[in-house]
Amino acid sequence: MVTYMKAKRWIMWAFVVLFFAALLVNVGIELSYAQNKARNPNAAKAEVIKLTVNHGSEIYVSERELNVYTGTKSVTILVMLVSFAGAGLMKAFIPSLQDAPGSTAPPRPTT
């Protein structure tokens, strides 16, 4: 049986895992492109678009590679923002065990 607190804990962990997974993909594409793409323009392969990655490394990519790069970066940043905001909003607005309906936990002390 899934209790209220277990569900909340699982959702919080899901947000944390999503955040770090997106962060790893974000860093991974930077490192991959910086390591594996051409340093000089190559018209034969259509790698003529200049892209600066990984603290100033200049590489040349094709239009398709640029679209993959920008799409991946956009999606991973969106996932990180949503997971960070979701975890923060859950922490701020979803009641804890003391406030759960039918809870037998002792009430919170008031100041």
C-alpha positions in Angstrom: 0.0 0.0 0.0 1.3 3.4 -1.0 1.0 5.9 1.8 0.8 9.6 1.4 4.4 10.2 2.5 5.8 7.4 0.4 4.1 8.9 -2.7 5.5 12.3 -1.9 9.0 10.9 -1.3 8.9 9.0 -4.6 7.8 12.0 -6.5 10.5 14.2 -5.0 13.1 11.5 -5.9 11.7 11.4 -9.4 12.2 15.2 -9.7 15.8 14.9 -8.4 16.6 12.0 -10.8 15.1 13.9 -13.7 17.2 16.9 -12.9 20.5 15.1 -12.7 19.8 13.0 -15.8 19.0 16.1 -17.8 22.2 17.7 -16.4 24.3 14.8 -17.5 22.8 14.8 -21.0 23.4 18.6 -21.2 27.0 18.3 -20.2 27.5 15.1 -22.3 26.4 16.7 -25.5 28.8 19.6 -24.9 31.7 17.3 -24.3 30.8 15.0 -27.2 30.6 17.8 -29.7 33.8 19.4 -28.4 35.7 16.1 -28.7 34.3 14.7 -31.9 33.4 17.6 -34.3 35.7 19.3 -36.8 37.8 22.2 -35.8 38.0 23.6 -39.3 35.1 24.2 -41.8 34.6 21.2 -44.1 32.4 22.2 -47.1 32.4 18.6 -48.4 30.5 17.4 -45.3 28.5 20.7 -45.0 30.2 21.4 -41.6 30.3 25.1 -42.1 28.3 26.5 -39.1 30.6 27.7 -36.4 29.6 26.7 -32.9 31.2 27.6 -29.6 31.0 24.8 -27.0 32.7 23.7 -23.7 34.2 27.0 -22.5 35.1 28.4 -25.8 36.0 25.5 -28.0 35.1 26.4 -31.6 33.8 23.6 -33.8 32.1 23.4 -37.1 28.8 21.5 -37.6 26.2 20.9 -40.2 22.8 22.4 -40.0 21.3 19.0 -38.9 23.9 18.7 -36.1 23.2 22.2 -35.0 19.5 21.4 -34.8 20.2 18.3 -32.7 22.5 20.3 -30.4 20.1 23.2 -29.8 17.1 20.9 -29.5 18.9 18.7 -26.9 20.1 21.7 -25.0 16.6 23.3 -25.0 14.9 20.1 -23.8 17.4 19.4 -21.1 17.2 22.9 -19.7 13.4 22.7 -19.7 13.5 19.4 -17.9 15.9 20.8 -15.3 13.8 23.9 -14.7 10.5 21.9 -14.5 12.0 19.3 -12.1 13.6 22.1 -9.9 10.4 24.1 -9.8 8.3 21.0 -9.2 10.4 19.9 -6.3 10.4 23.4 -4.8 6.6 23.8 -5.2 6.0 20.3 -3.7 8.2 21.2 -0.8 6.4 24.6 -0.3 2.8 23.7 -1.0 2.2 20.0 -0.5 1.5 19.4 3.2 3.8 17.2 5.2 2.8 14.2 7.3 1.6 16.3 10.2 -0.9 18.1 8.0 -2.1 15.0 6.1 -5.8 14.1 6.3 -6.4 11.5 9.0 -2.8 11.7 10.3 -1.9 10.4 13.7 1.4 12.3 13.8 1.8 14.9 16.5 0.9 18.4 15.4 3.6 20.9 14.5 4.6 23.2 17.2 3.4 26.8 16.7 5.5 29.8 17.5 
